[in-house]
Amino acid sequence: MNGAATPYQVFDYASTNADHHKASASARGWDVANLGGTAHTDYDYMRVHDVYDLQNINAKRDGRYILAGNIDAGVTNTWNSTVYGIEGFLPIGENYATQFTGRFDGAGHTLRGLYINRPHENTQGLCGYTSGGARIENLSLVDGNVEGHDSVGGIVGYAQDTVIRNVSYAGRVNGNQIVGGIVGCAWGGSIQNAWNAGAVSGTGHSAGGIVGYAREAAKIQNVCNTGAITGNERVGGIVGAIADSTLQNAWNTGTVTGSQKVGGIVGELEGRTVQNVWSTAQVEGTNIGGIVGRAVGGSILHAVWKTGSAGQAFGTFTIAPGVQDAQAHTEAEMKQAATYAGWKDEYGNAVVATEGGKGTPWRIYEGKTMPLLTALMKGTKRL
């Protein structure tokens, strides 16, 4: 970090030297307050200027960090040469033993060209393992290359009780199992306003455009995928597998290919709810569904998939899901507001607006577009 007269670095934040903390926001006399005007007592972020600062976040994994601007991380494809090849960037909070519990705010900036190549290592991503109320937000990662073994994601490999919001990813994410464009495994916590345009590939189970495997009451809301998703079993355009978790307001246009349990939105649903979703994706494999590949209970509420992309809402089931207002439509019909007339909230209010869209999760331009997520129109950069 750069102070008024003395330069400081991100790793100084981990120092016990009080002088180093002059690089922080509060020590500089910045007026940091919440929306109510009350001063924060714990809102002290260190600015991250370049990829070297970014890597040095590992010096203090419970700190608070904010990007000072866009960062070119292309040099990471030359880092950490081993007998197995170039491993690249070391994830922030690489694993359970070194997990990241702090806050990372991209401030709307872009991280470009991050390279991670650890095909024999679990929990790989920009952040490897996050927990303890960690927050990752307001960041676009483009031209990324992330490869790991299990629990691999473009933004986070394994997110436990983590808040992730206003993020997007473009590039490629490869792994064995539990692989997602944004998060590999979401154990509780929430993911909101997320967009994946990257290609996601898994050789084992659970591959999804946003999340590989969501469980333990994870909440996923206002998300979309345009990347191609491939895997073996439990492959979904948005989530590979959902267990006792909720997916609300999602769309997918990326092709979804697997061997079995393959869905335009979710590969396998194991309880809880999939609600307000649409897909035009071509779905290929066995036990395929326009929305869900295989269901073990749970509910599908208000879902639309493109006629001809898959045979029915769900491919097969062990315990039949509760299904309400799930329909196949032509692409032209999917651009008509009447198709979504039944999409209402718990108070009976329409959630797809034909004008304005303020206060509603969806906005449709009659005859021109499928419903668009208003949170992504104004929050996350389109890739």
Summary of the structure (lengths in Angstrom):
residues: 383
radius of gyration: 21.0
end to end distance: 29.5
largest distance: 66.8
contacts: 1584
relative contact order: 0.07
helix: 11%
strand: 51%
